[in-house]
Amino acid sequence: MSDFRPPASETAFILEHVVGYRDLAELPGFEHADLDTVVELLDEAAEFMSKVVAPTNRVGDTEGARRNADGTVSLPEAFRKAYDAYVDGGWGSLPFPEEFEGGGFPSVVGLALQEMVQSSNMAFALCPLLTQGAIDALLHYGSDEQKATYLPKMVTGEWTGTMHLTEPQAGSDVGALTTKAVPNGDGTYSITGQKIFITWGEHELTDNIVHLVLARTPGAPAGTRGISCFIVPKFLVNEDGSLGERNGTTCLSIEHKLGIHGSPTCVMQHDGATGYLIGEENQGMRIMFVMMNVARLSVGMQGVALAERAYQQALSYAKERRQGLAVGQSGTDSPIIEHPDVRRMLMTQRASIAAIRSMMLLNATQMDIASHHPDAETRQRASEIVGILTPICKSFGTDIGNEVTSSAIQVHGGMGYIEETGVAQHFRDVRIAAIYEGTNGIQAADLVGRKLGVRDGASVMEYIAELREILGDLTAADDDFSTISAELAKQLDALESATTWMLRTGIADPKAVLSGSSPYLRMWGLVLGGWLLARGAIAAAATDDEALAKEKLVLARFYAEQILPQASGLLGAATAGSRDLFAL
């Protein structure tokens, strides 16, 4: 297995030249988070992740998590030291408010750091990732008392958090949950029910775990309208902040999974556990979507993270492994990186990763603008763009993660199928990402069912028009950009045609629109990727760094010529309707 180091310089380039970080850092509250500070921070984080967290990845996979007879859960021994160092370094606290012990940095910086820890060890990284989702929910809907009680220790990582959504009979249909929340008469509730697939639901890394649990109060409306959200801590918290008695929530078992073996995925039982209502009764879905929307972008970044780790390993192997004599070479066997088809796989991996990393950081930047820009109209427009981008990032990012990690195995040949090389782990680990936090099919349905109709379709059509503005810059550039310009224009036309069909068809035949939603979402991902790489190439050409300019041009051109054309090829599938899907 090769050494791994997160590509901090690539992230820094995207922040500066592709997603407009300098402008973001000028918004109120971000004055301390200037680009130079962030670049230095990224370098320090890359050093930490590569030396402290990345070495735990393989041992986490082989040792795994296990439930003990007393209901406790044991983790790989290496995780404790790495987690303590992660907390001591303050890496998880950076994007949260300073009043709760956070660093006050933009969300996009937090997401960039998430990529680093997730690529270093995805199973390990799921613990702070779920905690951050719970933090966001409490920041938006928690009472002042709840925030003061839980957030400082959650932000620092001294306590962790979870989301208890899914139940055995419900799956992705959250509205079918049956967990009960009965008032105790003192402002607290008695929570009873079973939850499944609870990531990091039980462990011994921290003194307390703050569970956020969806449940129904007596007489609540059926379906999603009758769901409330409760804080159910592993240990009750006394008024002075010290820990009290153990709450009535236990881990019944942990799942035996395809991958992420170091992450305990728990079946949790609540037997009259004490819960504290967040917000108002029947407000649970609003709170859940705060957690889910943040988590969906983080999950999309998991696709980037595992793709990057697998790519680095495939690249290293391709340079070392000798087999066959490459065309035009003489002498002994050549490194397989000299063979054109291996080069094609590696270039496809590299260009795809660059595209989806840019997409994730663009989404997070728009989230920061939506929450911090002083102009209300600008905030609203950024919020609309976030709505479009989030399902695309989650779905396309994780699909590409699956494809790149699979391709990395192919570069290894037969050795990639052998566990000892370690590359198969990345493929196994990332496979869940397309499933959880709303399957990718659910993301596609969200895109066509909710996001396209914003302002009767004007929002999405305006965004496509905004993407077209780059064509003028590409046309004005030298001939090296000509195929990028021509192909991007062609694919934007295809995307607009598909979008027009979706908007025209949706009201009359929603089944037809849903039938084409997944290929339509992929069209969006492919076109956004080409657009972002083109932005990077144009920006790099304006610098004095000739090597950088060449690198970004080649990546953008390769993507435009060999990956982007897939978008128009999906137009037929996106607009075919439902007839043949239901014919047999």
LUMBA-158104 format. One record per residue (C-alpha): y, x, z; residue in three letters. Coordinates in pm, 1 decimal. Layout:
((Y; X; Z); ALA)
...
END
This chain:
((0.0; 0.0; 0.0); MET)
((347.2; 122.0; -87.7); SER)
((641.8; 157.8; 146.2); ASP)
((883.6; -131.9; 132.5); PHE)
((1261.3; -136.0; 161.4); ARG)
((1481.3; -442.3; 103.3); PRO)
((1717.1; -393.1; -196.2); PRO)
((2046.4; -401.1; -6.5); ALA)
((2248.2; -257.8; -296.1); SER)
((2130.8; -534.3; -530.4); GLU)
((2233.9; -799.9; -279.2); THR)
((2571.2; -630.3; -234.9); ALA)
((2626.6; -632.1; -612.5); PHE)
((2554.3; -1005.2; -633.7); ILE)
((2784.3; -1082.7; -343.6); LEU)
((3072.5; -886.7; -492.6); GLU)
((3035.2; -950.6; -865.7); HIS)
((2838.4; -1273.0; -913.5); VAL)
((2907.1; -1522.8; -633.6); VAL)
((3262.8; -1423.5; -539.2); GLY)
((3218.9; -1299.0; -184.5); TYR)
((3561.6; -1136.2; -163.0); ARG)
((3727.2; -1476.7; -201.9); ASP)
((3492.1; -1626.8; 53.6); LEU)
((3577.8; -1359.2; 309.7); ALA)
((3943.1; -1462.7; 289.3); GLU)
((3870.5; -1814.0; 419.3); LEU)
((3977.3; -1898.9; 775.6); PRO)
((3730.5; -1770.1; 1032.8); GLY)
((3577.2; -1503.6; 807.9); PHE)
((3849.5; -1239.1; 829.5); GLU)
((3616.8; -1004.9; 1020.4); HIS)
((3343.3; -1040.9; 759.0); ALA)
((3501.4; -845.7; 472.2); ASP)
((3281.8; -711.8; 193.3); LEU)
((3279.9; -351.1; 317.2); ASP)
((3162.9; -464.2; 660.5); THR)
((2891.2; -681.4; 507.3); VAL)
((2767.2; -403.5; 278.1); VAL)
((2737.1; -169.8; 576.1); GLU)
((2557.8; -443.7; 767.3); LEU)
((2311.0; -496.6; 482.0); LEU)
((2230.7; -125.5; 472.3); ASP)
((2166.1; -121.3; 846.8); GLU)
((1950.7; -433.2; 821.5); ALA)
((1745.2; -285.5; 538.0); ALA)
((1679.8; 23.1; 747.0); GLU)
((1574.5; -186.3; 1047.4); PHE)
((1351.2; -423.1; 851.0); MET)
((1176.6; -145.8; 661.1); SER)
((1101.7; 58.1; 973.6); LYS)
((1043.9; -207.5; 1239.4); VAL)
((934.7; -535.2; 1078.4); VAL)
((769.7; -439.7; 747.4); ALA)
((493.4; -229.9; 911.6); PRO)
((377.3; -542.6; 1101.1); THR)
((302.4; -737.9; 783.7); ASN)
((-50.5; -618.7; 714.7); ARG)
((-161.8; -618.0; 1077.8); VAL)
((-21.0; -968.1; 1115.7); GLY)
((-240.5; -1082.2; 829.4); ASP)
((-559.2; -916.3; 951.8); THR)
((-524.8; -992.8; 1324.5); GLU)
((-361.0; -1334.2; 1290.1); GLY)
((-263.3; -1579.9; 1561.1); ALA)
((-525.1; -1740.7; 1784.8); ARG)
((-531.9; -2023.4; 2037.4); ARG)
((-685.8; -1943.5; 2373.7); ASN)
((-894.9; -2176.9; 2588.2); ALA)
((-600.5; -2249.8; 2817.9); ASP)
((-382.7; -2370.0; 2528.4); GLY)
((-175.6; -2054.3; 2501.9); THR)
((-141.6; -1878.7; 2167.5); VAL)
((-182.2; -1503.3; 2123.5); SER)
((-10.9; -1316.2; 1840.8); LEU)
((-65.2; -975.9; 1682.6); PRO)
((40.5; -718.2; 1942.0); GLU)
((288.5; -556.0; 1702.9); ALA)
((490.6; -878.6; 1683.4); PHE)
((625.2; -860.1; 2039.1); ARG)
((783.7; -518.0; 2001.4); LYS)
((929.2; -611.1; 1662.6); ALA)
((1066.4; -942.1; 1790.5); TYR)
((1227.0; -784.0; 2095.2); ASP)
((1394.0; -528.7; 1869.0); ALA)
((1504.4; -806.4; 1632.6); TYR)
((1668.5; -992.3; 1922.2); VAL)
((1824.3; -677.0; 2065.9); ASP)
((1975.3; -601.2; 1725.9); GLY)
((2131.1; -948.2; 1705.6); GLY)
((2001.3; -998.1; 1351.7); TRP)
((1934.1; -1370.0; 1384.6); GLY)
((2264.3; -1453.2; 1553.3); SER)
((2505.9; -1331.2; 1286.0); LEU)
((2575.6; -1657.7; 1094.1); PRO)
((2637.0; -1871.6; 1403.4); PHE)
((2959.4; -1946.7; 1597.0); PRO)
((3089.8; -1681.0; 1830.7); GLU)
((3132.8; -1937.9; 2110.5); GLU)
((2752.3; -1956.6; 2130.7); PHE)
((2692.8; -1579.6; 2116.4); GLU)
((2682.8; -1565.6; 1737.5); GLY)
((2854.0; -1327.7; 1498.0); GLY)
((3060.1; -1584.7; 1307.7); GLY)
((2954.4; -1448.8; 966.6); PHE)
((2924.7; -1671.6; 657.1); PRO)
((2595.5; -1848.7; 589.9); SER)
((2545.7; -1642.9; 274.8); VAL)
((2525.3; -1326.2; 486.2); VAL)
((2270.2; -1492.5; 710.6); GLY)
((2065.2; -1590.5; 404.9); LEU)
((2076.4; -1234.9; 269.0); ALA)
((1940.1; -1112.5; 601.8); LEU)
((1674.9; -1384.1; 591.6); GLN)
((1548.2; -1244.6; 264.0); GLU)
((1508.1; -903.9; 423.9); MET)
((1309.1; -1020.9; 724.9); VAL)
((1100.2; -1262.1; 518.0); GLN)
((1001.8; -997.6; 265.7); SER)
((922.9; -760.9; 551.5); SER)
((690.3; -1014.2; 717.0); ASN)
((703.3; -1379.9; 619.7); MET)
((475.7; -1495.8; 902.8); ALA)
((695.7; -1321.0; 1159.3); PHE)
((1017.8; -1441.6; 995.6); ALA)
((918.2; -1806.5; 1022.1); LEU)
((990.7; -1794.1; 1395.8); CYS)
((1366.2; -1719.7; 1366.2); PRO)
((1386.9; -1934.3; 1052.3); LEU)
((1270.4; -2248.8; 1236.3); LEU)
((1496.9; -2160.1; 1526.4); THR)
((1795.3; -2146.7; 1293.9); GLN)
((1715.0; -2493.1; 1157.7); GLY)
((1705.8; -2633.3; 1511.5); ALA)
((2034.5; -2456.5; 1590.5); ILE)
((2204.8; -2617.5; 1291.3); ASP)
((2087.1; -2962.2; 1401.0); ALA)
((2227.0; -2912.6; 1750.9); LEU)
((2554.0; -2772.3; 1617.6); LEU)
((2605.2; -3085.2; 1408.6); HIS)
((2476.2; -3355.6; 1643.5); TYR)
((2415.5; -3215.8; 1992.5); GLY)
((2633.6; -3315.7; 2285.7); SER)
((2857.4; -3057.4; 2449.6); ASP)
((2611.7; -3039.2; 2738.7); GLU)
((2314.1; -2991.1; 2507.2); GLN)
((2495.0; -2720.9; 2312.5); LYS)
((2589.0; -2536.2; 2632.0); ALA)
((2235.5; -2562.7; 2767.4); THR)
((2036.7; -2454.5; 2465.3); TYR)
((2245.2; -2288.0; 2194.3); LEU)
((2344.4; -1955.5; 2354.9); PRO)
((1982.6; -1854.9; 2417.5); LYS)
((1862.4; -1995.9; 2085.9); MET)
((2133.9; -1815.5; 1891.2); VAL)
((2049.1; -1482.3; 2052.2); THR)
((1679.0; -1545.8; 1998.3); GLY)
((1593.4; -1541.3; 2368.5); GLU)
((1456.3; -1892.2; 2312.0); TRP)
((1306.5; -2017.0; 1987.2); THR)
((1311.7; -2360.5; 1824.1); GLY)
((1083.7; -2580.8; 1616.6); THR)
((1088.5; -2900.4; 1412.6); MET)
((826.7; -3170.4; 1493.1); HIS)
((829.7; -3399.3; 1191.2); LEU)
((484.5; -3446.6; 1039.6); THR)
((201.1; -3657.8; 1178.4); GLU)
((-163.0; -3678.3; 1062.2); PRO)
((-131.1; -4023.1; 904.0); GLN)
((217.8; -3969.8; 762.5); ALA)
((227.8; -3639.0; 575.7); GLY)
((552.7; -3619.7; 378.4); SER)
((620.1; -3988.5; 446.4); ASP)
((828.1; -3931.3; 758.3); VAL)
((900.0; -4302.4; 789.5); GLY)
((533.1; -4363.7; 877.8); ALA)
((549.4; -4167.3; 1203.0); LEU)
((433.7; -4339.1; 1522.9); THR)
((532.6; -4103.2; 1806.8); THR)
((692.4; -4310.9; 2082.6); LYS)
((1003.9; -4244.0; 2289.1); ALA)
((1031.4; -4475.8; 2589.7); VAL)
((1346.8; -4468.4; 2806.0); PRO)
((1287.1; -4341.7; 3160.1); ASN)
((1593.6; -4515.0; 3302.5); GLY)
((1774.6; -4190.4; 3383.7); ASP)
((1898.9; -4104.0; 3035.6); GLY)
((1580.7; -3919.2; 2941.4); THR)
((1287.0; -4046.0; 2735.4); TYR)
((909.3; -4020.4; 2766.8); SER)
((771.2; -3879.3; 2440.0); ILE)
((409.2; -3953.4; 2343.8); THR)
((238.4; -3870.5; 2015.9); GLY)
((80.5; -3601.1; 1802.3); GLN)
((249.3; -3375.9; 1548.2); LYS)
((83.2; -3147.8; 1293.0); ILE)
((187.6; -2840.9; 1091.9); PHE)
((429.2; -2726.0; 1362.5); ILE)
((530.0; -2373.5; 1271.2); THR)
((545.4; -2144.0; 1575.2); TRP)
((485.6; -2449.0; 1795.7); GLY)
((336.2; -2234.5; 2073.2); GLU)
((362.4; -1863.9; 2149.4); HIS)
((447.3; -1621.4; 2429.1); GLU)
((723.7; -1414.7; 2265.7); LEU)
((1000.7; -1598.9; 2450.4); THR)
((1042.2; -1773.8; 2785.0); ASP)
((1109.1; -2112.1; 2629.8); ASN)
((1059.6; -2305.5; 2305.5); ILE)
((1302.3; -2585.2; 2217.8); VAL)
((1116.4; -2849.6; 2018.1); HIS)
((1313.3; -3102.4; 1813.7); LEU)
((1089.0; -3407.5; 1789.2); VAL)
((1120.1; -3720.0; 1573.7); LEU)
((1004.2; -4038.2; 1748.4); ALA)
((1061.1; -4414.3; 1769.6); ARG)
((1226.5; -4598.9; 2055.2); THR)
((1104.8; -4949.1; 2152.3); PRO)
((1216.9; -5214.2; 1903.7); GLY)
((1336.8; -4959.0; 1648.5); ALA)
((1346.9; -5073.0; 1282.8); PRO)
((1046.6; -4988.0; 1066.6); ALA)
((1047.2; -4691.6; 831.4); GLY)
((1300.9; -4413.9; 829.1); THR)
((1580.5; -4634.9; 968.0); ARG)
((1410.6; -4646.8; 1307.7); GLY)
((1365.4; -4275.2; 1373.0); ILE)
((1543.0; -4088.7; 1651.9); SER)
((1549.7; -3715.0; 1732.2); CYS)
((1487.0; -3562.4; 2074.7); PHE)
((1503.7; -3223.5; 2242.2); ILE)
((1166.5; -3161.8; 2408.2); VAL)
((1169.3; -2813.5; 2566.2); PRO)
((848.2; -2634.3; 2653.4); LYS)
((996.0; -2578.0; 2999.3); PHE)
((1257.5; -2809.0; 3145.4); LEU)
((1593.4; -2646.5; 3209.5); VAL)
((1756.8; -2676.7; 3550.4); ASN)
((2126.8; -2746.0; 3596.3); GLU)
((2193.3; -2377.7; 3668.7); ASP)
((2024.8; -2276.5; 3342.8); GLY)
((1705.2; -2149.8; 3503.0); SER)
((1368.3; -2272.9; 3382.5); LEU)
((1193.1; -2552.4; 3568.7); GLY)
((849.1; -2707.3; 3536.6); GLU)
((631.3; -2708.6; 3226.7); ARG)
((692.3; -3012.2; 3007.1); ASN)
((416.4; -3244.4; 2885.5); GLY)
((370.5; -3084.1; 2545.0); THR)
((66.0; -2874.8; 2455.6); THR)
((-93.7; -2700.6; 2159.5); CYS)
((-427.3; -2864.1; 2075.4); LEU)
((-523.4; -2624.3; 1798.3); SER)
((-386.2; -2396.2; 1529.8); ILE)
((-465.9; -2424.1; 1160.8); GLU)
((-683.8; -2177.4; 968.8); HIS)
((-469.6; -2115.7; 663.5); LYS)
((-480.7; -1947.5; 323.6); LEU)
((-198.0; -1713.7; 425.6); GLY)
((77.7; -1643.1; 679.9); ILE)
((-200.4; -1577.5; 932.5); HIS)
((35.9; -1426.1; 1187.9); GLY)
((233.6; -1751.8; 1209.5); SER)
((76.4; -2006.9; 1446.9); PRO)
((75.8; -2344.0; 1269.9); THR)
((4.7; -2582.6; 1556.3); CYS)
((-120.3; -2930.2; 1624.7); VAL)
((104.4; -3038.6; 1913.4); MET)
((39.4; -3318.4; 2159.5); GLN)
((316.8; -3484.7; 2359.1); HIS)
((185.9; -3674.2; 2662.8); ASP)
((481.1; -3834.2; 2836.5); GLY)
((691.8; -3525.4; 2771.9); ALA)
((1053.0; -3544.1; 2883.5); THR)
((1287.2; -3572.0; 2587.3); GLY)
((1664.3; -3579.1; 2550.7); TYR)
((1816.1; -3791.8; 2274.1); LEU)
((2028.9; -3606.8; 2019.3); ILE)
((2319.2; -3816.4; 1896.9); GLY)
((2238.7; -4186.1; 1889.9); GLU)
((1915.7; -4380.4; 1854.8); GLU)
((1793.5; -4430.8; 1496.4); ASN)
((1998.5; -4132.8; 1377.3); GLN)
((1695.8; -3907.7; 1339.0); GLY)
((1689.1; -3892.6; 960.0); MET)
((2048.5; -3766.3; 945.1); ARG)
((1962.4; -3496.3; 1194.9); ILE)
((1639.4; -3413.8; 1012.7); MET)
((1822.5; -3363.8; 685.1); PHE)
((2057.8; -3113.7; 848.9); VAL)
((1750.5; -2913.2; 946.4); MET)
((1573.6; -2972.9; 615.9); MET)
((1862.6; -2886.5; 384.2); ASN)
((1918.1; -2555.2; 557.8); VAL)
((1543.5; -2490.6; 567.6); ALA)
((1499.4; -2575.4; 198.8); ARG)
((1734.7; -2299.2; 92.6); LEU)
((1563.9; -2059.3; 333.7); SER)
((1225.9; -2153.8; 187.7); VAL)
((1357.3; -2095.0; -162.4); GLY)
((1456.7; -1750.0; -42.0); MET)
((1096.9; -1697.0; 70.1); GLN)
((1005.8; -1711.3; -298.0); GLY)
((1255.7; -1432.1; -364.2); VAL)
((1141.0; -1233.1; -62.1); ALA)
((769.6; -1231.4; -137.6); LEU)
((834.5; -1176.5; -507.6); ALA)
((1043.4; -868.2; -422.5); GLU)
((777.1; -725.9; -192.9); ARG)
((501.1; -785.1; -448.5); ALA)
((713.5; -640.4; -730.0); TYR)
((785.4; -321.0; -539.2); GLN)
((416.4; -275.4; -472.3); GLN)
((321.2; -347.8; -835.2); ALA)
((585.7; -105.6; -961.6); LEU)
((461.2; 169.9; -731.8); SER)
((100.8; 111.4; -836.3); TYR)
((189.3; 106.8; -1206.5); ALA)
((354.5; 448.0; -1175.4); LYS)
((52.6; 601.1; -1002.2); GLU)
((-245.4; 434.2; -1170.1); ARG)
((-359.0; 617.6; -1484.1); ARG)
((-571.3; 442.0; -1742.7); GLN)
((-587.6; 468.2; -2120.4); GLY)
((-356.6; 659.9; -2348.4); LEU)
((-27.9; 485.6; -2418.0); ALA)
((87.9; 443.9; -2776.8); VAL)
((269.0; 753.3; -2893.1); GLY)
((140.7; 966.3; -2605.9); GLN)
((-103.1; 1258.1; -2614.1); SER)
((-323.5; 1431.7; -2364.1); GLY)
((-488.5; 1263.7; -2067.7); THR)
((-464.0; 904.4; -1948.4); ASP)
((-113.8; 763.3; -1909.1); SER)
((32.0; 585.6; -1606.8); PRO)
((-18.4; 216.3; -1680.7); ILE)
((357.2; 161.4; -1662.0); ILE)
((370.0; 322.2; -2007.0); GLU)
((168.4; 36.9; -2160.6); HIS)
((392.2; -231.6; -2315.5); PRO)
((219.6; -533.0; -2161.1); ASP)
((242.0; -385.7; -1813.1); VAL)
((609.4; -319.7; -1881.7); ARG)
((647.8; -681.8; -1990.5); ARG)
((500.5; -806.9; -1663.6); MET)
((716.9; -577.8; -1454.2); LEU)
((1035.0; -661.9; -1645.0); MET)
((960.1; -1033.7; -1615.2); THR)
((918.1; -989.3; -1241.7); GLN)
((1236.5; -786.4; -1203.4); ARG)
((1456.7; -1014.3; -1414.3); ALA)
((1319.1; -1329.5; -1251.1); SER)
((1381.4; -1192.1; -902.0); ILE)
((1737.8; -1093.4; -989.4); ALA)
((1800.6; -1442.3; -1125.3); ALA)
((1664.2; -1638.2; -832.0); ILE)
((1821.6; -1408.9; -571.2); ARG)
((2159.6; -1474.7; -735.9); SER)
((2083.9; -1847.7; -732.5); MET)
((2011.3; -1853.2; -358.9); MET)
((2326.1; -1657.9; -274.1); LEU)
((2534.6; -1881.9; -500.6); LEU)
((2402.6; -2188.2; -317.6); ASN)
((2480.4; -2039.6; 23.8); ALA)
((2829.7; -1936.5; -89.1); THR)
((2900.6; -2291.9; -196.8); GLN)
((2775.1; -2410.7; 143.9); MET)
((3029.0; -2182.6; 311.2); ASP)
((3309.0; -2311.1; 88.6); ILE)
((3205.9; -2670.8; 161.7); ALA)
((3233.7; -2610.5; 534.7); SER)
((3527.6; -2367.4; 561.4); HIS)
((3770.0; -2406.2; 271.2); HIS)
((4106.3; -2548.0; 384.5); PRO)
((4140.1; -2773.1; 77.9); ASP)
((3952.9; -3104.4; 107.7); ALA)
((3902.0; -3145.2; -267.3); GLU)
((3756.6; -2795.8; -296.2); THR)
((3524.3; -2865.1; -4.2); ARG)
((3406.3; -3188.2; -165.0); GLN)
((3335.0; -3023.0; -500.0); ARG)
((3144.5; -2740.6; -331.5); ALA)
((2940.9; -2998.3; -140.6); SER)
((2847.4; -3168.6; -468.6); GLU)
((2736.0; -2836.3; -615.6); ILE)
((2527.2; -2765.2; -305.2); VAL)
((2361.2; -3101.8; -355.9); GLY)
((2262.7; -3004.4; -710.2); ILE)
((2159.0; -2649.4; -628.6); LEU)
((1951.1; -2703.3; -313.8); THR)
((1649.1; -2882.5; -468.3); PRO)
((1660.0; -2641.2; -762.1); ILE)
((1667.0; -2336.6; -536.1); CYS)
((1383.8; -2459.4; -315.6); LYS)
((1157.5; -2562.0; -601.8); SER)
((1233.7; -2305.5; -872.4); PHE)
((1257.0; -2022.7; -618.9); GLY)
((914.5; -2091.7; -471.6); THR)
((756.1; -2151.3; -813.0); ASP)
((884.3; -1812.6; -928.2); ILE)
((757.8; -1662.5; -602.4); GLY)
((409.7; -1791.4; -684.9); ASN)
((429.2; -1661.0; -1039.4); GLU)
((563.8; -1316.2; -956.2); VAL)
((315.6; -1250.9; -675.4); THR)
((33.4; -1358.1; -907.1); SER)
((166.2; -1129.6; -1179.1); SER)
((177.3; -842.3; -929.8); ALA)
((-196.0; -888.0; -872.6); ILE)
((-244.5; -876.1; -1249.9); GLN)
((-61.8; -543.2; -1269.8); VAL)
((-312.6; -406.4; -1017.3); HIS)
((-602.0; -530.3; -1228.4); GLY)
((-930.3; -563.3; -1041.4); GLY)
((-788.8; -374.6; -745.0); MET)
((-535.1; -651.3; -695.7); GLY)
((-818.9; -891.2; -617.2); TYR)
((-941.1; -662.1; -340.1); ILE)
((-779.7; -734.7; -4.5); GLU)
((-752.8; -369.8; 94.4); GLU)
((-474.9; -308.9; -157.9); THR)
((-262.0; -567.4; 24.7); GLY)
((-100.5; -723.0; -282.4); VAL)
((-312.4; -1039.1; -258.4); ALA)
((-154.8; -1113.3; 79.6); GLN)
((184.6; -1175.7; -80.8); HIS)
((26.0; -1429.4; -317.5); PHE)
((-152.4; -1603.5; -30.7); ARG)
((151.4; -1600.2; 197.3); ASP)
((398.9; -1745.6; -51.3); VAL)
((172.7; -2028.4; -168.8); ARG)
((275.6; -2259.1; 116.1); ILE)
((645.1; -2235.3; 29.4); ALA)
((614.6; -2475.9; -264.8); ALA)
((457.1; -2730.2; -29.9); ILE)
((649.7; -2740.0; 294.4); TYR)
((1002.4; -2863.0; 370.1); GLU)
((946.5; -3125.6; 100.6); GLY)
((703.9; -3041.7; -179.7); THR)
((851.4; -2922.7; -505.9); ASN)
((775.6; -3260.6; -659.5); GLY)
((985.7; -3419.4; -385.7); ILE)
((1267.4; -3176.2; -467.8); GLN)
((1253.8; -3280.7; -832.6); ALA)
((1262.3; -3647.5; -733.5); ALA)
((1562.8; -3575.2; -510.9); ASP)
((1743.3; -3406.3; -799.3); LEU)
((1700.7; -3693.3; -1046.2); VAL)
((1698.7; -3975.9; -794.0); GLY)
((1993.6; -3881.3; -573.9); ARG)
((2192.9; -3589.8; -709.8); LYS)
((2233.0; -3684.7; -1077.4); LEU)
((2392.9; -4016.6; -988.8); GLY)
((2680.0; -3868.2; -787.2); VAL)
((3002.9; -4014.9; -927.6); ARG)
((2791.6; -4197.8; -1190.2); ASP)
((2674.3; -3868.9; -1337.9); GLY)
((3019.7; -3713.1; -1371.3); ALA)
((2944.7; -3449.2; -1106.8); SER)
((2647.5; -3297.3; -1284.5); VAL)
((2807.0; -3316.1; -1629.7); MET)
((3116.2; -3139.6; -1495.5); GLU)
((2892.7; -2865.3; -1359.7); TYR)
((2725.7; -2813.0; -1696.4); ILE)
((3073.9; -2788.4; -1848.7); ALA)
((3161.9; -2525.8; -1587.7); GLU)
((2853.6; -2326.5; -1682.5); LEU)
((2961.9; -2336.1; -2049.1); ARG)
((3286.3; -2156.5; -1968.7); GLU)
((3100.2; -1824.4; -1964.1); ILE)
((3031.4; -1852.6; -2337.2); LEU)
((3388.2; -1752.8; -2415.9); GLY)
((3353.8; -1433.7; -2213.5); ASP)
((3021.5; -1353.9; -2378.8); LEU)
((3165.5; -1409.5; -2725.5); THR)
((3456.3; -1179.7; -2644.4); ALA)
((3219.4; -903.5; -2530.3); ALA)
((3063.7; -649.6; -2767.2); ASP)
((2761.0; -711.1; -2988.2); ASP)
((2518.8; -615.1; -2712.9); ASP)
((2590.2; -956.2; -2558.2); PHE)
((2544.3; -1159.2; -2878.8); SER)
((2186.8; -1276.3; -2817.5); THR)
((2270.7; -1362.6; -2457.1); ILE)
((2558.2; -1579.6; -2576.2); SER)
((2359.1; -1750.2; -2851.5); ALA)
((2055.3; -1823.0; -2636.3); GLU)
((2254.2; -1943.7; -2336.6); LEU)
((2452.2; -2181.7; -2559.5); ALA)
((2128.9; -2319.6; -2707.7); LYS)
((1969.1; -2373.5; -2367.9); GLN)
((2281.9; -2534.2; -2221.3); LEU)
((2264.7; -2780.2; -2509.9); ASP)
((1902.2; -2857.9; -2423.4); ALA)
((1986.2; -2901.2; -2055.1); LEU)
((2274.3; -3133.9; -2138.9); GLU)
((2050.0; -3338.8; -2368.2); SER)
((1789.9; -3374.6; -2092.4); ALA)
((2057.6; -3466.1; -1839.2); THR)
((2208.4; -3728.5; -2069.7); THR)
((1861.4; -3881.1; -2117.5); TRP)
((1800.1; -3882.2; -1743.0); MET)
((2130.6; -4056.4; -1672.1); LEU)
((2079.5; -4310.1; -1950.1); ARG)
((1717.8; -4386.9; -1858.0); THR)
((1728.3; -4376.4; -1479.4); GLY)
((1841.6; -4728.5; -1398.7); ILE)
((1625.5; -4903.8; -1658.3); ALA)
((1309.4; -4696.8; -1612.0); ASP)
((1304.7; -4486.3; -1294.2); PRO)
((932.1; -4413.7; -1338.1); LYS)
((1007.7; -4240.2; -1669.0); ALA)
((1275.8; -4025.6; -1506.4); VAL)
((1049.0; -3930.0; -1216.2); LEU)
((771.9; -3842.6; -1462.3); SER)
((991.6; -3578.2; -1621.7); GLY)
((1166.6; -3463.6; -1304.8); SER)
((968.8; -3142.2; -1245.4); SER)
((1008.1; -2995.4; -1596.3); PRO)
((1371.0; -3105.4; -1585.5); TYR)
((1428.4; -2919.2; -1259.5); LEU)
((1267.6; -2609.5; -1409.9); ARG)
((1505.9; -2632.2; -1704.4); MET)
((1790.0; -2616.8; -1455.4); TRP)
((1639.1; -2315.1; -1281.6); GLY)
((1588.7; -2126.3; -1607.1); LEU)
((1940.5; -2196.3; -1734.1); VAL)
((2110.0; -2113.5; -1403.9); LEU)
((1914.0; -1787.8; -1392.6); GLY)
((2034.5; -1689.3; -1739.7); GLY)
((2391.6; -1785.9; -1654.3); TRP)
((2394.6; -1582.5; -1334.0); LEU)
((2246.3; -1271.6; -1495.3); LEU)
((2502.9; -1300.4; -1772.9); ALA)
((2780.4; -1314.4; -1511.5); ARG)
((2639.5; -1000.7; -1353.2); GLY)
((2621.6; -819.4; -1686.6); ALA)
((2980.9; -905.8; -1775.0); ILE)
((3101.2; -789.1; -1432.8); ALA)
((2902.6; -464.9; -1448.6); ALA)
((3044.6; -385.4; -1793.3); ALA)
((3393.4; -393.8; -1641.3); ALA)
((3309.7; -122.7; -1388.5); THR)
((3314.9; 253.3; -1440.0); ASP)
((2942.6; 277.5; -1365.5); ASP)
((2766.9; 318.6; -1700.8); GLU)
((2417.7; 317.6; -1549.8); ALA)
((2489.4; -5.7; -1364.7); LEU)
((2636.6; -165.8; -1676.2); ALA)
((2327.2; -75.1; -1877.7); LYS)
((2090.9; -204.1; -1609.5); GLU)
((2260.2; -543.0; -1579.4); LYS)
((2294.6; -582.6; -1956.2); LEU)
((1927.6; -507.9; -2017.4); VAL)
((1813.0; -747.2; -1745.7); LEU)
((2038.3; -1027.1; -1873.6); ALA)
((1935.0; -970.3; -2233.9); ARG)
((1563.6; -951.4; -2151.4); PHE)
((1592.0; -1274.7; -1953.7); TYR)
((1790.1; -1446.1; -2230.5); ALA)
((1549.8; -1344.4; -2505.4); GLU)
((1213.2; -1367.8; -2330.6); GLN)
((1243.2; -1610.4; -2036.8); ILE)
((1537.5; -1843.8; -2098.7); LEU)
((1394.4; -1996.0; -2422.3); PRO)
((1132.5; -2171.7; -2209.0); GLN)
((1402.7; -2421.4; -2107.6); ALA)
((1432.9; -2597.6; -2443.2); SER)
((1054.3; -2593.1; -2467.4); GLY)
((1048.9; -2821.7; -2162.1); LEU)
((1285.1; -3078.6; -2314.7); LEU)
((996.9; -3282.7; -2453.9); GLY)
((815.4; -3292.5; -2120.4); ALA)
((1133.5; -3381.4; -1933.6); ALA)
((1205.0; -3679.2; -2160.6); THR)
((852.3; -3795.3; -2252.8); ALA)
((851.6; -4081.5; -2004.5); GLY)
((555.3; -4216.2; -1810.9); SER)
((338.5; -4379.6; -2077.6); ARG)
((64.1; -4120.3; -2104.2); ASP)
((76.3; -4020.4; -1737.4); LEU)
((-50.0; -4369.0; -1649.8); PHE)
((-258.7; -4435.7; -1961.2); ALA)
((-588.8; -4300.2; -1830.1); LEU)
END
